[in-house]
Amino acid sequence: MATNGTAKVCPAPMKATSNGSFQGDNPLDFALPLLILQICLVVVFTRTLALILKPLRQPRVIAEIIGGILLGPSALGRSTKFLHRVFPARSMTVLDTVANIGLLFFLFLVGLELDIRAIRRTGKKSLGIAVVGITFPFVLGIGTSVVLRSTISKGVDHAPFLVFMGVSLSITAFPVLARILAELKLLTTDVGRMAMSAAAVNDVAAWILLALAIALSGDNTSPLVSVWVLLCGCAFVAAAILFLRPALAFMARGSLGGEPVNELYICITLSLVLAAGFVTDTIGIHALFGAFVVGIVVPKDGPFGEILIEKIEDLVSGLFLPLYFVSSGLKTNVATISGGQSWGLLVLVIFTACFGKIVGTVVVSRIFKVPKREAVVLGFLMNTKGLVELIVLNIGKDRKVLNDQTFAILVLMALFTTFITTPIVTALYKPARKIASYTHRTVQRRGPDSEFRILACFHSTRNIPTMINLIESSRGTRRGRLCVYAMHLMELSERSSAISMVHKARRNGLPFWNKKRTHKDQMVIAFEAYQQLSSVSVRPMTAISPLISIHEDICTSAHQKQVAMILLPFHKYQRLDGVMESLGHSFHLVNQRVIRHAPCSVGILVDRGLGGTSQVSASHVSYSIAIPFFGGRDDCEALAYGVRMAEHPGIKLTVINFVAPPGKSLLDWNTGDGAATIQINEITQDGKEDDDQLFSEPNFTENESISYEKRVVEGKAGIVAKLTSMTNTNLFLVGRMSAVAGLTERSDCPELGPVGSFLASSEFSTTASVLVIQQYNPTANFSALAEEEASELSDGPDDAPV
C-alpha cells in the first residue's frame, strides 16, 4: 500500500470492445469505440478548419497542425473533463500506435514521390540552393541552441540538442512544398523545378541528419553505440538498394499498363514497408526511416508506383495522418510560452529560421544569376516547413531532448513559416506569360473558310455525349475545318497522385497537349475515339487546378491555342424528374470568371441530352435547332454559329426574329435589375447595324435548311408563348445579353442572360438543350492573366502553339 500521496498508480489497460450501453458499459472506457470517436472528431474538426482556410489557399497540413493544437491543452484540452473523457492518458498508446502506422505509410508515399534519378540530375543552381539552404540555417541553429540551453533548456545533452535544433531550422518540407507549388501553378515552371529539386536534396539530407540526431540521443551514453547505430543504418540502406530494389523492380516489370496489378505484389510491398520499419526501429533509428527508404527504392517507371499510391493515399492521408497531428498537438501547450523571455525566444527562433533559409537561398541564387524576384520567391518557398518538421520535433520530445516550452516554440515556428509562404509568394510572383495576339476570336468572321477552333471543357462523364454531339453538328461542310481542344477540368486535391498528374499534364505552369502521353484519362478517351470516327482534329488536355483559379487555365489556354469559342458545361444538371440540380457554387463561379476574362467567344451548354446518352454518328444526326433573335452582339454570334451548324445535312435551323411594334421596345417592362437593362442597351447599340446584314448574307438566304420568321410581339407574354410552343426543338441557341428584358421574375444565373435563364429553367422544358453564347468582348479583363505580344500571327493550323 502506498504511503506517499504523490505516488502514481498505473491505470488498468483498456479492453478492446464493450458489451454495449444497454449492459451498463460506457463505450468511451473501451479502446475501439474510443478510437473510432477520436478519429471521427479529428477528421471532422481538421476538415472544417481546412474549409475555413481554403480561401487563404493554405495547404491542408496547416489546418491539421492548428486542429491538433486546438484539441490539445492549448485550447479545448484546457477543459480537464474534455481531455480526460475524449483523450484519456490510458488511450494514448493506442492512438499513438495507429497514428504512427499511418505516418509510416505516409513516409512511404513521400519516398515514392522522390525520384533519386532527378536528384542525380540536379543542376548546379538547385544543388547550390540546397546545400546553402541546409548549411546556413543549421549553423544559425547552433547559435540559437546555445541561447535556448542557457535559458529554457538547461541541463539537456549538448550534442543531441544542437543537432535537433539545426535539423528543425534547416528542413524544407518536400510534400508540403509540392502542394503549395501545385496550388499556385508553379510546379512545372523554372522556379518550381528549382525549388522541388533543391527540396528533394534537402529532404534526403534532413533524414540523414535526423538519423544522426537519433543515434546521438539514445539513453546509452557510450559513443560506440551511436557509431554502431549509424553503421547499421548505412548497412540497411545498402541492403535495400542491393536486395529490395531488384525484387521491387521485378514486380514493377510484371505490372503492365492498362492491366490490374497483381494483388500479391501490393501485399508484399506493403508488408516490406512494415518489415523495414521494424528493422530500423530495432537498429534504433526510427521505424519511419525504413518506410521512407522502401519508398525511395520503388521503381518510378510504369504503373506500379502509381497503383501503390492510389491504394493507400486516401486511407492514410484522410484518416490516419490527422491523428498524428492531434498526437503532436496534445503534447503542445502554448500556455508554456509565457513572459517576455519566452515570447522573445519565439521571435528569435522564427527570425533565425526565416533569415537562415531566405537570406541563404537569395544570396546563392543571385550568385547563380537568378533574377531578384525569383530569388526572393525561392527563399520563401524553401522556408516551408510541415509534417517532417513535426516528426523531428516529436522524436526530440520523446527522447527528452526538447522540453515542453522548446517544443511549443518550435511547433509555432513551423506553423508560422509555412503559413506565410502562400500569401507572400502570391503577392511577389506571377509568371510573365507573353502570348501572341490573333484575329479570329469569334464565330462571326470575315474569312468563313478559316479553321474554326473550339476549346471544349468538361468535368464529368455526363457532359461528354452532348458535347461531342454538339461538336459533330458544328463541323460544317468542309473537311479539316474544325479543331477541338478537349480540356478535362479537375480540381487539385491534396493527394500524392494529384502532384504526379500535375507533372504530366502541365508544362511551364500551363496545361498542354501532350502528344506522347503515357497516362490515359478515361474521359479524354471518348474524344479520341470520336476523332477516329470523324474528320475533326481533337487534341486532349487536362487542367488540374484549384477551382478558384482554374479559369486562368481555361482562358490562357484558349488564347495560346487561338480558339474562337470556349464551350463550358452549365453548373447544373438535369435529374430524372426534370429538376435542375447544382454541382456546387464553385463550378458556378468558374463559368462567371471565364465569362469575364475570356479572350474569345464563350458558350455555356445547358445539357438536356442532345442526341441521347451516347455519341451520334454523322449519318444519324437529325436535330431541330432554334434561335430566338432579339438583336445585339451576342445574338449575332449565336446566329453565326447556327448558320455554321446548318451546313450539316442533318440540321434544321429555325430563326425567330422578335421585334417590337413601332414606337415600342422589348426593353420596356420592368426586370427588377436596372444594371442589366443598361448593359443590354449598351451592347445593343454596338451591334444594331449588323443585325439586318446577317439575314441578307448568302450563307443564310441560300441554305434550304434555314427557315426564318419575323414575329412582332408587344411584350413578355408573346415571347414566352412562342418559345413554349416550340416543343420539337432539340437545341436553342441564344445570345447571352439579348436586346430584351428578363423573361423570368428572378434568376440566380446572370451568366445565362435574360432569355437563357428562362430557357434553362425547369418550368420551360425538360428535353431541349440550350447553348448560351457571349461574343468576344474586347474590353474583357484578359490582360491580368497574360500579356499579348504586339505582333499578330495568322490562324493557320501550323501557326498556333500546341
N, C-alpha and C positions, 0 to 999 in steps of 0.2 A: 504494500500500500504506500503510495507516495505521500511524503510529509511536506514537500515543498509545494507551495501554492502555485508556483510558476511552471511546474513540470508539465510537459506536453504529453497528451495521450493520443496515440495513433488511431485515427478513425478506422472503423471496420471497413473492409473492402466492399465495394458496391456489387450487388448481384446484377446479372445482365438484364433480365426481364422481370416484370412484375406479374402478379396474378390478376391485376385489374382493380380499378377503383371500387367495384361492387364487392370485392372481397376484402376491402379495407386497406389496400396498398396505395400509397401515393406514387404515381409514376415517376415523379421527379427524384425519388430516392433510389432509382434503378438506372444502371448505366445506359442501356439502349434508348429508352424513351427520353432520357435527359439529353443524350447526344443528338437525337432527332430534333428536339426543341431548340437546342443550341445552333444546329446547322440552319434550321428554318429562320430563326431570329437573325442570325448573322447575314444570311443571304438577302433577306428582305430589307434589313437595315442598310447594308452596304449598297445594294442596288438602288434603293431610294436616294441615298446620297449621290450615287453616280448620275442619276437623272437630274438632281438639283445642280450638279456641277457641269452637266453636259453643255449648257450654253457657254461656259467658260472654256470649253474644248480641252478639258483636263483628262488625262488617261485614268482608267478605272482604278489603277493602283492607288491614286491619291484618295479616292473615296474609301477604299478598303483600309488604308492606313488611318484615315480620320475616323472611320467607323470603329476600328479596333481601339483607338484611344478613347472615343466617347463611351464605348461599352465597358471600359476598364475603370480603375479607381480615379481617373481624372474627371469623370463626369457622372454617368449613370451608376458606376460602381461605388460612388461615394455613399450610396444607399446600401448599407450592410445587408438589409433584408433582400434586396435585389441580387446582390453579389452572392450571398450565401445560398439563395434559392436557385438561381439560374446558373451560376458558375461557382459551385462549392469547391473547396480545396480538394476533396477526395475524387472529384470528377476530372481534375486537370490532367492526370496521367493518360486517361482515355482520349481526352480532347487533344492533347499534345501529340499522342501517337498517331491519331487519324490525320491531324494537320501535317505532321512530318511525312507521312506516307504520300499525301497529296503534294507536298513540297518536293519529295523525292522524284515523283514523275514529272513535276513541272520543270525541275532542273534537267531532267532527261529531254524535255521538249526544247529547253534553251540550247542544250547541246546539239539537238537536231537542226536548229536554226543556224548554228555556227558552221561555216564551211572552212575547214583548215586550208583548203586549196586557195580560197580567196584571201586568207591571211598571208599565205606564202607569196601571193601575187601583189600584196600591198605595196604601193609605191612609196617613194621617199617621203612625200608630203605626209601621208597618213601615218607612216611609221614614226616620223619625227614628232607629229602631234601626239601620238600615243605615248611615246617614251617620255616626252616632256610633261604630258598630261598626267603621268603616273609619278614621275620623279619629283617634280616641283611641289605638288601638294603633299607628297609623302615627307619631304624634308620639312615643310611647314608644319605637318602633323607632329613631327618630332618636337618642334618648338612648343606647339600647343600642349603636348603631353607633359612637358616639363611644368608648364603653368598649372595644369589640372592636378598633377601629382603634389604640387606644393599647396593646393587649396582644398579641393573637394574629393580628391582621390588619394589621400595619404595612405601609405602602407602597402600599396599594390606592387607586385613584381614589376621591375623596371622594363625588362626586355619585352615580355608579352604585351604590356600596356602600350609601349612605344609602337610595336608592330600593328596592334589593333587600331590605334589612333591613325597611323599612317595609311593603313588599308581603307579605313572608313572615310577618310578625306580624299583618297585618290581614286576611288571606284567610279566608273561610269556604268550605269545600268543598261546593258545591251538590249534586253527585251523592251524596257520602257522607252528607250530612245527610238527603237524601231517603230513603236506605235505612235509616238509623237511626230516623227518624220512622215509617217503614212497619213496621219491626221492633217498635217499641213501641206501635203502633196509635195514633199521634198525628198522622199525616199529614193527616187531614181534620178535626182538632179546631181550636179557635181558636188555641191555642198553635202547633200545627203550621203552620197557614196563615200566621200572622205570621212564624214562623221561615223558611218557604220563600220568602215574598215578600221579606223582608229579605236572605236569602241570594242570591236572584236578582239584586237590585240590587247586592249586594256582589260577585257573580261578574263582572258586566259591568264594574263599576268596577275590579276587580282586573286584568282583561285590558287595560283602558286604561292603568293604571299600569304593567303589565308591558311593554306596547308602548313606553312612555316609558323604562323602565329599559333595554330592549334598545337603543333608539335612542341612549341616553347611553353605553352600554358598548361601542360599536364601537371598532375599532382606530384609526380616523381621529380625531384629536383636534380637528378643526375643528368648531365649533358649528353651522356651516351644514349639515354632513352630517346631524346629528341633526334639524335643522329639516326638511330635505328628506325624511328617513325618516318623520317624523310627518305631514307634509303628504301624502306618497304613501299612507300608511296610511289617512288620512281619505278620500282620493280613492277608494281601493279599497272602503271601506265604502259610500261614496255610490254607486259603480258597482254594487255588489252589490244595493243597495236599488232602484236605478233600472232595472237591466237583468236581473240574475239573478232577483230576486223575481217579476217578471211571467212570465218563462219557466217558473219552477218552479210558479207558480200555474196556468198553462195546463196543465201536466202533471198537477197535482193535480185540476183540474176534469175531466180526461179519465179519471180513475181513480174509478169508481163503486163504491159499497159492494156487497159480495157478488159482485163480478166480479174476475178476475185483473188485476193491474196490468200494463200493457204492459212487457215486458222491456226495450224500448229506453229507456223513461223511467228505469228503475232504472239502466241502464248510463250514461245521460247524467248523471244526478245524481251517481253515484259518481265519474265522470270529472271532473265540475265540482269535487268536493271536492279531488281531486289537483291539478287545474289551479289552484285558488285557493291551495292550499298552495305551489305553485311560484311564483305571483305574489308572495305575501307574503314568501317566502324571498328572492326576487330583490330586493324592496324593502329587506330587512334587518330585518324584524320577527320572523319565525319562521314556518315552514310551518304550525304548529298554529293560528295566528291566523286564517289563511284558511279552514281547515276549520271552525273554530268559527263564523265569520261565515256561511258557507253553511248550517250547521245552524240558525242563528237565522232566516234569511230563508225557509226552507222553510215553506210554509203548514201550520198545525197543525190545520186543519179537514179532515174526511174521512179516508179510509183510507190516503192516500198516505204520510204520515209514519209511521204505524204499520207499514206494509209495509216501509218502509226500515229501521226498527228491527229488525223480525223477520229481515230478510235478512242483516244483518251483526253483530247483537249477540253471538251465541254464538261466532262465529269470532274476533271482535275481543276480547271480554272474556275468553273462555275460553282462547285460545291465545296471541295476540299481546301483549295488555296485560301479563300477568305477566312477559314478557321485559323490559319497561321497568323494572319494579321490580328485577329482577336487574341490569340495566344500571346502575341507580342504586345498588343495594347493592354492586356491585363497586367503586364509587367511594367508598363509605362505610367508613372504618376507625375503628371505635370506639376502637381502641387509641391513636389520636392524642389522645384525651381522657385525659390522664394528669397527675397532680399536682393539688394543691389549687386552683391558679388555674383550670385548665381545668374542673374539676368545679364550682367556684364560678360560672364563667361560664355553664355549662349550667343551673344552678339559676336564675341571673339571667334568662337568656333565657326559660326556662319560666315563671318568675314574671311577667315582663313581658308575655308573650303572654297568659297567663291573666288577669292583672289588667286589662290593657287591654280585652280582649273582654268579660269577665264584668262587671267594675265599670261599664264604659261602658254596656253593654246594660241592666244593672239600673237604673242611675240614670235613663236616658232612659225606660225602661219605667215606672218609678214616677212620672215626670213626667206620663206619659200615663195614669196611674191604673190600670196593670196590677197585679193583686194580687201581694203579695210573693213567694209561692211560684212563681207563673207567671213572674215577672220573673227570679228566680234560674235557673229551668229554661231560659228563653230565653237567658240569659247563657252557660250551659254548652253549649247547642245551637249557638249562634253561634261557639263556640270550636272547632268541629270543623274539623280540617284533613284532608288526604288527598292525592289524586293531583295536584290543581292546585298544591298546595304543593311537591310533589316536582318538578313541571315547572319552577316558578320557580327552585328551588334548583339543578337540573341546568343550566338555562340560565346561571345565575350562575356555576356552576363551570366550564362550558365556555368562558365569556367571561373567566375568570380574575379575576372579581370576588370569588369566595369561594374560600378555600384549603381544604385537606383538613380541618383542625380545625374551622373555622367551619361547613363543610358538614356534618360529622358531628354537631355540636351542634344545628344547625337540623333535621336529619332526626330526631334523637331527640326534639326538642321537638314536631315534628309527630306523631310516633308516640304520645307521652305524652298530648298534649291530646285526640287522637281516642279513645285507649283509655279514658280516664276518663269520656267522655261518657255512654255507655250505662249503666254501673252507677250513676252519680250521678243521672242523670235518673230511672232506675227507682226509686231509693231516695227521691227527693224528691217525685215527682209521679205521681199516679194520678188520672185524670179522675173526678170525682164524678158517678156516674150514678144519678139517682133515678128509679125506675120504679114505676108504680102497681101496687099489690097486686091480686090477682084470686083467684077462688074455685075455678074448675074446673081443677084441676091433675091430675086423674086421669080414666081412662076410667070407673071406677066412680063414679057420681054420683047425686044425688037427682033432678036435673032431666034425664031422659033425652032430652027434646026440645030441649035447648040445643045450640048449634053445637059440633061436635067439630073441634078444631084439631090438626093434626099438623105437626111440623117434620121433614121427610124429608131426611136428609143423604146425600150420595153423593160419592165422589171418583174414580170412573171409570165408563166406559160399561157395564161388566159388572154394576154394581149396579142400573141403571135398569129393565130389564124386570121383574125380580122385585119391585122397589119399587113400580112402577106397578100391577102385578097385585095386590099386597097392598093398596094403597090402593083400587083398584077394588072389592075384596072387602069393604072396610070402609065402604062408602058408606051402608049402612042402607037403609031403605025410603022415607024422605022426602027429596025433592029439596032441594038447597041446604043440607043439614045438615053437610056436610064441607068444611073449608077446609084446603088443604095449602100450606105454605111449603116450597118445594123449594130446599134450600141446597147449592150446589156447593162442596165443600171443596177449596181449592187452597193448596198450600204456597207461602209467599212466597219468591221467588228473588232473586238479585242482578241479574236482567235489568232493562234500562231499561223494557221493555214491562210488567213487573210493577208498576212505580210508576204507570204510566198506568192500569193496570187497577184499582189501589187507589183512585185518584181517582174512577173511575167506579162502583165497587162499594161504597164506604163513605161514610157521612155522619156527621159528628161522632164518628168513631172506631169506628162500628159498621156491619155490613152492613145494607143497607136494600133494600126492594122499590122499584126504580126504574121507575115507570110509563112514563117517556119514555126508555127505554134505546136508545142509538144503536148499541151493540155487541151482538153475538149470541153468547151462549155456546152452543156446539153441543150440549152435554149438556142444557142447560136447555130447548132447543127441543123435546126429546122430551116434557117435562112440559107445555109449552104446547100441543103437538099433542093430548095426552091431554085437556086442558081443553076443546078444541074439540069433542071427541067425547063428552064426558060432562057431567054437571051439577055436577061438582066444581070449586070455585074454587081455582085454582093460582096462587101468587104466587112467582115465581122470585127467588132471591137468590144472591149469591156471597160466600163468606168467604175472603179472601186473607190468611193469617197464617202465622207460623212454627208448625210442628206442636206445639211445646212450649207454645203458648198459644192454639191455635185453639179449645180447649174453652171459653174465655171468650166467644168469638163465639157459639158454639152455645148456651151456657146463657143469656147475656144476651139474645140474640135470641129464644129461647124464652120468656123472661119478658116481654120487650117485646111480643111478638105474642100473649101469653096462651094458649099452646098447652097441650094436655092430655098430649101424648106426643111425645117425641123418638125418631125412628127412626134407628138407626145401622147401617151395614154392618159385619159382622164383619171383623176384620182378616185373616182367612184366606179364600182362595177355593179352590174345588174344581177340580183338574186333570182332564183327560180320563180318567186312570187311577183317579180316585176319591180320590186323596190330597189332603189339605188343605194348601195351601202359604201361608206367611205373606207379607203385603205389606211387612212390616217392623215392628220393635218400636215405632217411633214411632206408628204407627196404633193399635197395641195400647194404648199409654199414653193416647192421645186418648180411647178408649172408657172406660178406667178413670177418667179425670179427669171425664168427663161424668157417669158413674155417681155419683161422689162429690158433685158440685156442682149437679146438675140441679135446677131449680125445679119440675119436674113428673115424670110417669112417663117411663120410658125403655124402649125396646125395641131389642135387638140382633138383627139379622137375619142368620142363617147361610144363605147363598144356595146352594141346590142346584137352581136352575132352576124356580121356581114358575111354572107356565104356559108354560115353554119360554123361548126366547131372544127372544121378541117380545111386544108388548102384546096382551093378550086382551080382546076387546070384551065388554061386559056380557052380551050374549046367549050368549056361548060360555064363560062362567065355569062351571067344574064342578070343584070341589075337595072333597077329603075332609080335614077338619081334626080333630085330636085334641088333647085337653087332659088330660095326666096331673095329677090334682089330689091334693095331699097336705095342704093346709091352710096358712094363713098369709096375710099381707097380699099378697104378690106373686102367689100362686096365685089369690087372689080377683080381682086386677086382670087376670090372664090370662083368667080365666073371664068377666069382664065384657066384655073385648074380643072373646072368642069368641062370646058371645051377640049382640053387635052385628053381627059378621060373619055369623052365622047368619040374620040378617034378609034377606040376599041370597038370592034363589031358587036360585042355583047352588051354594050351600054346604051341605054336610052335616057337622054337628058331632057328635063323639063325646066324651063326658066320662067319664073313668075315675077314680072316687074311690077311691084306695088308702087302706085303713085297716088298722091292726094288730089282731091278736086281743086280746080283753080282757086287761088286765093287762100288755100289752107295748107297746113303742114302736118306731116306724120309725127312731128316732134312736139305737138301742142299739148297732148294730155299729160297730166302730172305723173312723173315717175317716182317722186319722193327722193330723187337724187339729183340735185342741181348740177353737181360736178360732172356727172355722167353726161348730162344734156349738153353742157358746154363742150366737153371733149368730142362728142359726136358732131356737133356743129362745126368745130374746127376742122375735123378730118373730112367732113362732107364738103366744105368749101374747097379744100385742096384737090379733091378728086372729082368734082362735079363735071368738069369739062370732058373727062374721059368716058363718062358713062355711056352716052349715046354712040360714041365712036366704036365701042366694043361690039354693040349689036349690029353694026354695019360691016364688020370685018368678014372677009371670005370664009375664014375658019368657022364662023358662026352661021352665016347665011347659007352656005353651000353644003352643010352637013345635014343629011336627012335624019340623022339620029337625034337632032336637037329640035325640040318644039318650044315655041316662045309664046307667052301670053302676057298681055299688059292689062293689069286689073286696077281699076280706080276704087280706092277704099277711103272711107271717111274717118276711120279710127281703129282702135284695137280689136273690136268685135269682128270686123270684116276680115282682118288679117288672120285672127285665130280660127275663124270658121273655115277659111280657105285651107290653111295648113292642116287642120284637123281632118278635113275631107280627103286628104291625100294618103289614104290607108295602104296603098300598094307600093309606096316608096320604100326602097331598101336603105337609101343613104341621102341625108340632107347635107349640102354644102352651104355654109353661111359665113358671112363676114363677121368678125368679132365686134367691131364698132359700126354697125349699120346705121344708116340715117333714119332711125325710128326710135321712138320712146319705148320703155320697157313693156314687155308683154306679160310679165308676172308682177304680182304685188311686191314680192321680196325675193332676193336671190343671194345666196352665200357664195356664189361663184362669179366674181366680177370678170374673171379671165374668159368667160364664155360670152359676155356681152348681152344686150337686151333680147335678141332673138335666140341665140344659142342657149341661154338659160331656160327659156320656155321649151325648146325642142328637147333638151336634156332632162326635163322633169318627168317623173313617173306618171303624172297625170296626162301627159301628151301621148306617149306611145311606149310600147314595150318591145317593139320589133325593129324600128327604124334607127340605124346608127346615125351619128351626127359628127361632121368634121367642121370645127370652128376655126376659121383661118384669119390670121393677122398678117397683113402685108408688112414687109420690112420697113421700119421707121428709121430714117437717117438720124433722127435725134436721140435714138436709144443710147443708153449709157454703157456702150461696149468698151470704150477706151479704158475703163477701170480694170478690165480683165486682160486686155492685150493691146499692144501698140502696133498700129498699122504702119508698114513701110510706105514711102511715098510712091514708089513705082507700082504700076498695075501690071498684072500678068494676064495672059489670055486664059480662057476657061477650057482649053483643050484637055483631053483626058490625061495627057502625059505631063502637063504643067503643074498639077497640084501635088503637094507632098502627100505621100501615103505612109 
